[in-house]
Amino acid sequence: MSTPESVLDVVPVMPVVVIDDLATAVPVARALVAGGLPAIELTLRTPVALDALRAIAAEVPEILLGAGTITTPAQAMAAVEAGARFLVSPGLTPDLLTAMRETGLPFLPGTSTVSEVMRVLDAGITEMKFFPAEAAGGTAYLKSVAGPLPRARFCPTGGITPASAPTYLGLSNVGCVGGSWITPADAVAAGDWERISKLAAEAATLA
């Protein structure tokens, strides 16, 4: 899949995925595509994460492949080299902002306060991650910032469920939400790709 103009407008729910076993990376990606969610934010939280990015980039080119939990400039560059098409960070530092910009890829910097959102906007970036969404104020927070900061658009992530996702998606400043429930650890470990496809199909209807 080619890199879109806006990562926030590709799917209503961005699957946030942790891969512990490299052998599951490609099947998970294929299951998401089969269910109607051709996008993935693969988090760099495990030793096999970069290899998982490489495998998906090579074998599932139809998926929009993102790398999440980018916390250092080195991780940003490594993710690009592994085939990521967009980057997501839980927060932002000046060095990380510079590094992610230098990759030339779309990226969603993490924010959780009004001051952080304003700093991101000052940097010329209008699309960002809101994390941890539920712990940081949820939909009430996002409604509150929409008035004074109308240019900011978000992908809220963290604690969101199939029940709460539609409320988030109904907000004017939310483009998509991040969802880890689509690839539950027990389904991945059991190789239950049909279940993951079913969860993806349900999430795809939440727009």
PyRosetta script that sets phi, psi and omega in degrees:
from pyrosetta import init, pose_from_sequence

init()
pose = pose_from_sequence("MSTPESVLDVVPVMPVVVIDDLATAVPVARALVAGGLPAIELTLRTPVALDALRAIAAEVPEILLGAGTITTPAQAMAAVEAGARFLVSPGLTPDLLTAMRETGLPFLPGTSTVSEVMRVLDAGITEMKFFPAEAAGGTAYLKSVAGPLPRARFCPTGGITPASAPTYLGLSNVGCVGGSWITPADAVAAGDWERISKLAAEAATLA")
pose.set_psi(1, 136.6)
pose.set_omega(1, 177.9)
pose.set_phi(2, -73.2)
pose.set_psi(2, 156.4)
pose.set_omega(2, -179.7)
pose.set_phi(3, -70.4)
pose.set_psi(3, 125.4)
pose.set_omega(3, -177.4)
pose.set_phi(4, -77.7)
pose.set_psi(4, 165.9)
pose.set_omega(4, 177.3)
pose.set_phi(5, -66.4)
pose.set_psi(5, -36.7)
pose.set_omega(5, 179.0)
pose.set_phi(6, -133.8)
pose.set_psi(6, 121.4)
pose.set_omega(6, 177.4)
pose.set_phi(7, -64.4)
pose.set_psi(7, -28.7)
pose.set_omega(7, -176.3)
pose.set_phi(8, -70.0)
pose.set_psi(8, -15.9)
pose.set_omega(8, -173.8)
pose.set_phi(9, -108.2)
pose.set_psi(9, 13.7)
pose.set_omega(9, -177.1)
pose.set_phi(10, -83.8)
pose.set_psi(10, -49.8)
pose.set_omega(10, -179.8)
pose.set_phi(11, -138.4)
pose.set_psi(11, 151.7)
pose.set_omega(11, 178.2)
pose.set_phi(12, -69.7)
pose.set_psi(12, -32.1)
pose.set_omega(12, 178.4)
pose.set_phi(13, -124.7)
pose.set_psi(13, 119.2)
pose.set_omega(13, 177.5)
pose.set_phi(14, -87.7)
pose.set_psi(14, 113.9)
pose.set_omega(14, 178.9)
pose.set_phi(15, -64.2)
pose.set_psi(15, 123.2)
pose.set_omega(15, 177.5)
pose.set_phi(16, -101.8)
pose.set_psi(16, 113.4)
pose.set_omega(16, -165.3)
pose.set_phi(17, -121.1)
pose.set_psi(17, 135.7)
pose.set_omega(17, 172.6)
pose.set_phi(18, -111.1)
pose.set_psi(18, 124.3)
pose.set_omega(18, 179.4)
pose.set_phi(19, -109.6)
pose.set_psi(19, 117.0)
pose.set_omega(19, 177.0)
pose.set_phi(20, -96.9)
pose.set_psi(20, -31.3)
pose.set_omega(20, -178.5)
pose.set_phi(21, -115.7)
pose.set_psi(21, 116.7)
pose.set_omega(21, -175.8)
pose.set_phi(22, -55.3)
pose.set_psi(22, -32.9)
pose.set_omega(22, -177.6)
pose.set_phi(23, -63.7)
pose.set_psi(23, -18.1)
pose.set_omega(23, -178.4)
pose.set_phi(24, -91.5)
pose.set_psi(24, -10.4)
pose.set_omega(24, -172.7)
pose.set_phi(25, -60.1)
pose.set_psi(25, -54.4)
pose.set_omega(25, -177.5)
pose.set_phi(26, -66.1)
pose.set_psi(26, -45.3)
pose.set_omega(26, 177.2)
pose.set_phi(27, -59.2)
pose.set_psi(27, -38.7)
pose.set_omega(27, 177.4)
pose.set_phi(28, -61.6)
pose.set_psi(28, -47.9)
pose.set_omega(28, -179.8)
pose.set_phi(29, -60.5)
pose.set_psi(29, -42.8)
pose.set_omega(29, 179.3)
pose.set_phi(30, -65.6)
pose.set_psi(30, -36.8)
pose.set_omega(30, 178.9)
pose.set_phi(31, -65.6)
pose.set_psi(31, -38.2)
pose.set_omega(31, 177.9)
pose.set_phi(32, -65.1)
pose.set_psi(32, -44.1)
pose.set_omega(32, 178.9)
pose.set_phi(33, -62.3)
pose.set_psi(33, -44.0)
pose.set_omega(33, -179.5)
pose.set_phi(34, -61.6)
pose.set_psi(34, -30.8)
pose.set_omega(34, 179.9)
pose.set_phi(35, -85.3)
pose.set_psi(35, -4.7)
pose.set_omega(35, 177.0)
pose.set_phi(36, 99.3)
pose.set_psi(36, 15.1)
pose.set_omega(36, 175.2)
pose.set_phi(37, -120.1)
pose.set_psi(37, 83.4)
pose.set_omega(37, -176.3)
pose.set_phi(38, -82.1)
pose.set_psi(38, 52.2)
pose.set_omega(38, 179.1)
pose.set_phi(39, -154.5)
pose.set_psi(39, 153.6)
pose.set_omega(39, -179.1)
pose.set_phi(40, -155.1)
pose.set_psi(40, 136.1)
pose.set_omega(40, 169.3)
pose.set_phi(41, -107.0)
pose.set_psi(41, 102.0)
pose.set_omega(41, -178.3)
pose.set_phi(42, -91.4)
pose.set_psi(42, 118.4)
pose.set_omega(42, -173.5)
pose.set_phi(43, -80.8)
pose.set_psi(43, 142.5)
pose.set_omega(43, 179.4)
pose.set_phi(44, -88.7)
pose.set_psi(44, 59.9)
pose.set_omega(44, -177.0)
pose.set_phi(45, -109.2)
pose.set_psi(45, -4.8)
pose.set_omega(45, -176.5)
pose.set_phi(46, -128.3)
pose.set_psi(46, 160.3)
pose.set_omega(46, -179.2)
pose.set_phi(47, -62.1)
pose.set_psi(47, -23.7)
pose.set_omega(47, -176.1)
pose.set_phi(48, -97.0)
pose.set_psi(48, 2.8)
pose.set_omega(48, -172.2)
pose.set_phi(49, -57.6)
pose.set_psi(49, -46.7)
pose.set_omega(49, -178.5)
pose.set_phi(50, -66.2)
pose.set_psi(50, -39.2)
pose.set_omega(50, 175.6)
pose.set_phi(51, -65.0)
pose.set_psi(51, -34.9)
pose.set_omega(51, 177.3)
pose.set_phi(52, -65.0)
pose.set_psi(52, -40.5)
pose.set_omega(52, 175.6)
pose.set_phi(53, -59.2)
pose.set_psi(53, -45.5)
pose.set_omega(53, -179.4)
pose.set_phi(54, -60.9)
pose.set_psi(54, -43.2)
pose.set_omega(54, -177.9)
pose.set_phi(55, -65.1)
pose.set_psi(55, -44.5)
pose.set_omega(55, -180.0)
pose.set_phi(56, -66.4)
pose.set_psi(56, -42.2)
pose.set_omega(56, 178.9)
pose.set_phi(57, -58.7)
pose.set_psi(57, -37.6)
pose.set_omega(57, -177.3)
pose.set_phi(58, -79.5)
pose.set_psi(58, -35.3)
pose.set_omega(58, -169.9)
pose.set_phi(59, -108.7)
pose.set_psi(59, -15.1)
pose.set_omega(59, 179.3)
pose.set_phi(60, -131.2)
pose.set_psi(60, 64.5)
pose.set_omega(60, -175.0)
pose.set_phi(61, -65.5)
pose.set_psi(61, -16.5)
pose.set_omega(61, -178.5)
pose.set_phi(62, -79.0)
pose.set_psi(62, -5.8)
pose.set_omega(62, 179.2)
pose.set_phi(63, -96.4)
pose.set_psi(63, 143.7)
pose.set_omega(63, 174.0)
pose.set_phi(64, -80.8)
pose.set_psi(64, 110.8)
pose.set_omega(64, -170.4)
pose.set_phi(65, -98.5)
pose.set_psi(65, 117.5)
pose.set_omega(65, 177.8)
pose.set_phi(66, -118.0)
pose.set_psi(66, 156.7)
pose.set_omega(66, 176.5)
pose.set_phi(67, -115.5)
pose.set_psi(67, 127.1)
pose.set_omega(67, -179.1)
pose.set_phi(68, -110.9)
pose.set_psi(68, 176.9)
pose.set_omega(68, -176.7)
pose.set_phi(69, 55.5)
pose.set_psi(69, 41.4)
pose.set_omega(69, 174.2)
pose.set_phi(70, -79.9)
pose.set_psi(70, 115.1)
pose.set_omega(70, -177.2)
pose.set_phi(71, -120.8)
pose.set_psi(71, -8.9)
pose.set_omega(71, -179.5)
pose.set_phi(72, -136.4)
pose.set_psi(72, 155.5)
pose.set_omega(72, 174.9)
pose.set_phi(73, -57.1)
pose.set_psi(73, -38.3)
pose.set_omega(73, -179.9)
pose.set_phi(74, -61.9)
pose.set_psi(74, -39.5)
pose.set_omega(74, 178.1)
pose.set_phi(75, -65.3)
pose.set_psi(75, -38.0)
pose.set_omega(75, 178.8)
pose.set_phi(76, -60.6)
pose.set_psi(76, -46.4)
pose.set_omega(76, 180.0)
pose.set_phi(77, -67.2)
pose.set_psi(77, -40.3)
pose.set_omega(77, 179.7)
pose.set_phi(78, -63.5)
pose.set_psi(78, -38.6)
pose.set_omega(78, 179.9)
pose.set_phi(79, -65.4)
pose.set_psi(79, -40.7)
pose.set_omega(79, 177.4)
pose.set_phi(80, -62.3)
pose.set_psi(80, -45.9)
pose.set_omega(80, -179.5)
pose.set_phi(81, -63.6)
pose.set_psi(81, -27.1)
pose.set_omega(81, 179.9)
pose.set_phi(82, -83.7)
pose.set_psi(82, -8.2)
pose.set_omega(82, 175.3)
pose.set_phi(83, 112.9)
pose.set_psi(83, 7.3)
pose.set_omega(83, 179.0)
pose.set_phi(84, -63.5)
pose.set_psi(84, 145.6)
pose.set_omega(84, 178.7)
pose.set_phi(85, -108.3)
pose.set_psi(85, -10.8)
pose.set_omega(85, 171.2)
pose.set_phi(86, -155.1)
pose.set_psi(86, 161.9)
pose.set_omega(86, -175.0)
pose.set_phi(87, -126.2)
pose.set_psi(87, 148.6)
pose.set_omega(87, 178.3)
pose.set_phi(88, -136.0)
pose.set_psi(88, 133.4)
pose.set_omega(88, 178.1)
pose.set_phi(89, -121.9)
pose.set_psi(89, 151.3)
pose.set_omega(89, 178.1)
pose.set_phi(90, -76.7)
pose.set_psi(90, -18.5)
pose.set_omega(90, 179.3)
pose.set_phi(91, -157.4)
pose.set_psi(91, -167.6)
pose.set_omega(91, -176.5)
pose.set_phi(92, -148.9)
pose.set_psi(92, 135.7)
pose.set_omega(92, 171.6)
pose.set_phi(93, -121.0)
pose.set_psi(93, 161.9)
pose.set_omega(93, 178.6)
pose.set_phi(94, -56.7)
pose.set_psi(94, -42.3)
pose.set_omega(94, -179.5)
pose.set_phi(95, -65.7)
pose.set_psi(95, -39.6)
pose.set_omega(95, -179.7)
pose.set_phi(96, -68.8)
pose.set_psi(96, -38.9)
pose.set_omega(96, 176.6)
pose.set_phi(97, -58.8)
pose.set_psi(97, -47.0)
pose.set_omega(97, 179.6)
pose.set_phi(98, -60.4)
pose.set_psi(98, -45.2)
pose.set_omega(98, -177.6)
pose.set_phi(99, -64.8)
pose.set_psi(99, -43.5)
pose.set_omega(99, -178.5)
pose.set_phi(100, -68.1)
pose.set_psi(100, -36.4)
pose.set_omega(100, 176.1)
pose.set_phi(101, -63.4)
pose.set_psi(101, -41.0)
pose.set_omega(101, -177.2)
pose.set_phi(102, -65.8)
pose.set_psi(102, -20.3)
pose.set_omega(102, 177.9)
pose.set_phi(103, -69.6)
pose.set_psi(103, -24.7)
pose.set_omega(103, -177.4)
pose.set_phi(104, 80.7)
pose.set_psi(104, 1.0)
pose.set_omega(104, -179.4)
pose.set_phi(105, -93.5)
pose.set_psi(105, 155.8)
pose.set_omega(105, 170.1)
pose.set_phi(106, -62.4)
pose.set_psi(106, 147.1)
pose.set_omega(106, 177.2)
pose.set_phi(107, -149.0)
pose.set_psi(107, 151.5)
pose.set_omega(107, 178.9)
pose.set_phi(108, -115.7)
pose.set_psi(108, 101.6)
pose.set_omega(108, 177.8)
pose.set_phi(109, -74.6)
pose.set_psi(109, 142.6)
pose.set_omega(109, -178.9)
pose.set_phi(110, -79.1)
pose.set_psi(110, 137.5)
pose.set_omega(110, 176.4)
pose.set_phi(111, -137.5)
pose.set_psi(111, 152.9)
pose.set_omega(111, 174.4)
pose.set_phi(112, -145.7)
pose.set_psi(112, 0.0)
pose.set_omega(112, 176.8)
pose.set_phi(113, -131.9)
pose.set_psi(113, 162.4)
pose.set_omega(113, 178.8)
pose.set_phi(114, -61.9)
pose.set_psi(114, -40.3)
pose.set_omega(114, -179.9)
pose.set_phi(115, -63.2)
pose.set_psi(115, -39.9)
pose.set_omega(115, 178.6)
pose.set_phi(116, -65.8)
pose.set_psi(116, -41.7)
pose.set_omega(116, 177.6)
pose.set_phi(117, -61.5)
pose.set_psi(117, -42.3)
pose.set_omega(117, 179.9)
pose.set_phi(118, -64.8)
pose.set_psi(118, -37.8)
pose.set_omega(118, 177.8)
pose.set_phi(119, -65.6)
pose.set_psi(119, -38.8)
pose.set_omega(119, 178.5)
pose.set_phi(120, -66.3)
pose.set_psi(120, -42.9)
pose.set_omega(120, 177.3)
pose.set_phi(121, -62.3)
pose.set_psi(121, -39.8)
pose.set_omega(121, 178.2)
pose.set_phi(122, -61.4)
pose.set_psi(122, -27.6)
pose.set_omega(122, 178.7)
pose.set_phi(123, -82.2)
pose.set_psi(123, 1.8)
pose.set_omega(123, 177.8)
pose.set_phi(124, 87.1)
pose.set_psi(124, 15.5)
pose.set_omega(124, -177.9)
pose.set_phi(125, -110.0)
pose.set_psi(125, 126.2)
pose.set_omega(125, -177.6)
pose.set_phi(126, -108.5)
pose.set_psi(126, -12.3)
pose.set_omega(126, -179.1)
pose.set_phi(127, -113.7)
pose.set_psi(127, 130.5)
pose.set_omega(127, -173.1)
pose.set_phi(128, -151.6)
pose.set_psi(128, 168.1)
pose.set_omega(128, 174.2)
pose.set_phi(129, -91.0)
pose.set_psi(129, 142.9)
pose.set_omega(129, 171.7)
pose.set_phi(130, -110.6)
pose.set_psi(130, 111.8)
pose.set_omega(130, -171.9)
pose.set_phi(131, -146.6)
pose.set_psi(131, 140.9)
pose.set_omega(131, -7.7)
pose.set_phi(132, -82.2)
pose.set_psi(132, 119.8)
pose.set_omega(132, -165.6)
pose.set_phi(133, -54.7)
pose.set_psi(133, -57.2)
pose.set_omega(133, -176.0)
pose.set_phi(134, -66.0)
pose.set_psi(134, -44.1)
pose.set_omega(134, -178.6)
pose.set_phi(135, -67.2)
pose.set_psi(135, -27.8)
pose.set_omega(135, -175.6)
pose.set_phi(136, -92.4)
pose.set_psi(136, 3.5)
pose.set_omega(136, 176.2)
pose.set_phi(137, 127.7)
pose.set_psi(137, -11.3)
pose.set_omega(137, 173.5)
pose.set_phi(138, 57.5)
pose.set_psi(138, -146.4)
pose.set_omega(138, -175.2)
pose.set_phi(139, -66.4)
pose.set_psi(139, -31.9)
pose.set_omega(139, 179.1)
pose.set_phi(140, -62.5)
pose.set_psi(140, -40.3)
pose.set_omega(140, 178.1)
pose.set_phi(141, -63.9)
pose.set_psi(141, -48.0)
pose.set_omega(141, -176.8)
pose.set_phi(142, -64.1)
pose.set_psi(142, -37.1)
pose.set_omega(142, 175.1)
pose.set_phi(143, -61.7)
pose.set_psi(143, -39.5)
pose.set_omega(143, -177.0)
pose.set_phi(144, -67.5)
pose.set_psi(144, -37.2)
pose.set_omega(144, -177.3)
pose.set_phi(145, -83.9)
pose.set_psi(145, -13.5)
pose.set_omega(145, -178.3)
pose.set_phi(146, -62.9)
pose.set_psi(146, -35.1)
pose.set_omega(146, -179.4)
pose.set_phi(147, -67.4)
pose.set_psi(147, -58.6)
pose.set_omega(147, -177.7)
pose.set_phi(148, -75.1)
pose.set_psi(148, -22.3)
pose.set_omega(148, -176.8)
pose.set_phi(149, -127.7)
pose.set_psi(149, 65.2)
pose.set_omega(149, -173.5)
pose.set_phi(150, -68.6)
pose.set_psi(150, -18.1)
pose.set_omega(150, -178.9)
pose.set_phi(151, -77.6)
pose.set_psi(151, -18.7)
pose.set_omega(151, -175.3)
pose.set_phi(152, -79.0)
pose.set_psi(152, 131.1)
pose.set_omega(152, 174.0)
pose.set_phi(153, -121.9)
pose.set_psi(153, 146.7)
pose.set_omega(153, -169.7)
pose.set_phi(154, -129.4)
pose.set_psi(154, 155.4)
pose.set_omega(154, 163.0)
pose.set_phi(155, -116.3)
pose.set_psi(155, 91.7)
pose.set_omega(155, 178.2)
pose.set_phi(156, -66.5)
pose.set_psi(156, 136.5)
pose.set_omega(156, -178.2)
pose.set_phi(157, -144.7)
pose.set_psi(157, 138.7)
pose.set_omega(157, 176.3)
pose.set_phi(158, 117.3)
pose.set_psi(158, 100.2)
pose.set_omega(158, 177.5)
pose.set_phi(159, 84.5)
pose.set_psi(159, 5.0)
pose.set_omega(159, -179.1)
pose.set_phi(160, -81.3)
pose.set_psi(160, 141.3)
pose.set_omega(160, -177.1)
pose.set_phi(161, -122.9)
pose.set_psi(161, 170.0)
pose.set_omega(161, 175.1)
pose.set_phi(162, -59.1)
pose.set_psi(162, -29.1)
pose.set_omega(162, -179.8)
pose.set_phi(163, -75.1)
pose.set_psi(163, -37.4)
pose.set_omega(163, -177.1)
pose.set_phi(164, -89.9)
pose.set_psi(164, -19.6)
pose.set_omega(164, -176.5)
pose.set_phi(165, -55.9)
pose.set_psi(165, -44.4)
pose.set_omega(165, -179.2)
pose.set_phi(166, -59.9)
pose.set_psi(166, -34.1)
pose.set_omega(166, 178.8)
pose.set_phi(167, -65.6)
pose.set_psi(167, -43.4)
pose.set_omega(167, 175.9)
pose.set_phi(168, -60.4)
pose.set_psi(168, -46.8)
pose.set_omega(168, -175.5)
pose.set_phi(169, -67.3)
pose.set_psi(169, -17.5)
pose.set_omega(169, 177.8)
pose.set_phi(170, -81.3)
pose.set_psi(170, -6.7)
pose.set_omega(170, -179.5)
pose.set_phi(171, -81.6)
pose.set_psi(171, 144.6)
pose.set_omega(171, -176.3)
pose.set_phi(172, -66.5)
pose.set_psi(172, -25.1)
pose.set_omega(172, -176.6)
pose.set_phi(173, -102.9)
pose.set_psi(173, 16.1)
pose.set_omega(173, 177.5)
pose.set_phi(174, -113.7)
pose.set_psi(174, 124.9)
pose.set_omega(174, 178.1)
pose.set_phi(175, -93.5)
pose.set_psi(175, -40.6)
pose.set_omega(175, 177.7)
pose.set_phi(176, -156.2)
pose.set_psi(176, 170.6)
pose.set_omega(176, 174.9)
pose.set_phi(177, -122.1)
pose.set_psi(177, 154.7)
pose.set_omega(177, 174.9)
pose.set_phi(178, -92.2)
pose.set_psi(178, 134.1)
pose.set_omega(178, -177.4)
pose.set_phi(179, -133.7)
pose.set_psi(179, 120.6)
pose.set_omega(179, 176.1)
pose.set_phi(180, -91.2)
pose.set_psi(180, -11.1)
pose.set_omega(180, -177.0)
pose.set_phi(181, -70.8)
pose.set_psi(181, -15.0)
pose.set_omega(181, -176.2)
pose.set_phi(182, -72.4)
pose.set_psi(182, -28.1)
pose.set_omega(182, 179.9)
pose.set_phi(183, -123.1)
pose.set_psi(183, 68.2)
pose.set_omega(183, -178.5)
pose.set_phi(184, -60.4)
pose.set_psi(184, 143.9)
pose.set_omega(184, -174.8)
pose.set_phi(185, -57.2)
pose.set_psi(185, -37.7)
pose.set_omega(185, -178.0)
pose.set_phi(186, -69.1)
pose.set_psi(186, -34.4)
pose.set_omega(186, 178.0)
pose.set_phi(187, -69.4)
pose.set_psi(187, -40.4)
pose.set_omega(187, 178.3)
pose.set_phi(188, -64.7)
pose.set_psi(188, -46.0)
pose.set_omega(188, -178.9)
pose.set_phi(189, -62.9)
pose.set_psi(189, -34.3)
pose.set_omega(189, -178.6)
pose.set_phi(190, -86.3)
pose.set_psi(190, -5.8)
pose.set_omega(190, -177.4)
pose.set_phi(191, 68.7)
pose.set_psi(191, 31.1)
pose.set_omega(191, -178.7)
pose.set_phi(192, -87.2)
pose.set_psi(192, 73.5)
pose.set_omega(192, -176.2)
pose.set_phi(193, -68.8)
pose.set_psi(193, -30.1)
pose.set_omega(193, 178.3)
pose.set_phi(194, -62.6)
pose.set_psi(194, -41.3)
pose.set_omega(194, 178.1)
pose.set_phi(195, -63.2)
pose.set_psi(195, -41.8)
pose.set_omega(195, 179.6)
pose.set_phi(196, -65.1)
pose.set_psi(196, -40.8)
pose.set_omega(196, 177.0)
pose.set_phi(197, -62.6)
pose.set_psi(197, -38.3)
pose.set_omega(197, 179.2)
pose.set_phi(198, -65.6)
pose.set_psi(198, -44.5)
pose.set_omega(198, 177.9)
pose.set_phi(199, -63.2)
pose.set_psi(199, -37.8)
pose.set_omega(199, 177.9)
pose.set_phi(200, -65.2)
pose.set_psi(200, -42.0)
pose.set_omega(200, -180.0)
pose.set_phi(201, -63.4)
pose.set_psi(201, -39.5)
pose.set_omega(201, 177.6)
pose.set_phi(202, -65.9)
pose.set_psi(202, -41.5)
pose.set_omega(202, 179.7)
pose.set_phi(203, -66.4)
pose.set_psi(203, -32.4)
pose.set_omega(203, -178.8)
pose.set_phi(204, -65.9)
pose.set_psi(204, -19.3)
pose.set_omega(204, -179.3)
pose.set_phi(205, -90.9)
pose.set_psi(205, 0.0)
pose.set_omega(205, -173.9)
pose.set_phi(206, -81.7)
pose.set_psi(206, -3.5)
pose.set_omega(206, -178.2)
pose.set_phi(207, -58.6)
pose.dump_pdb("model.pdb")
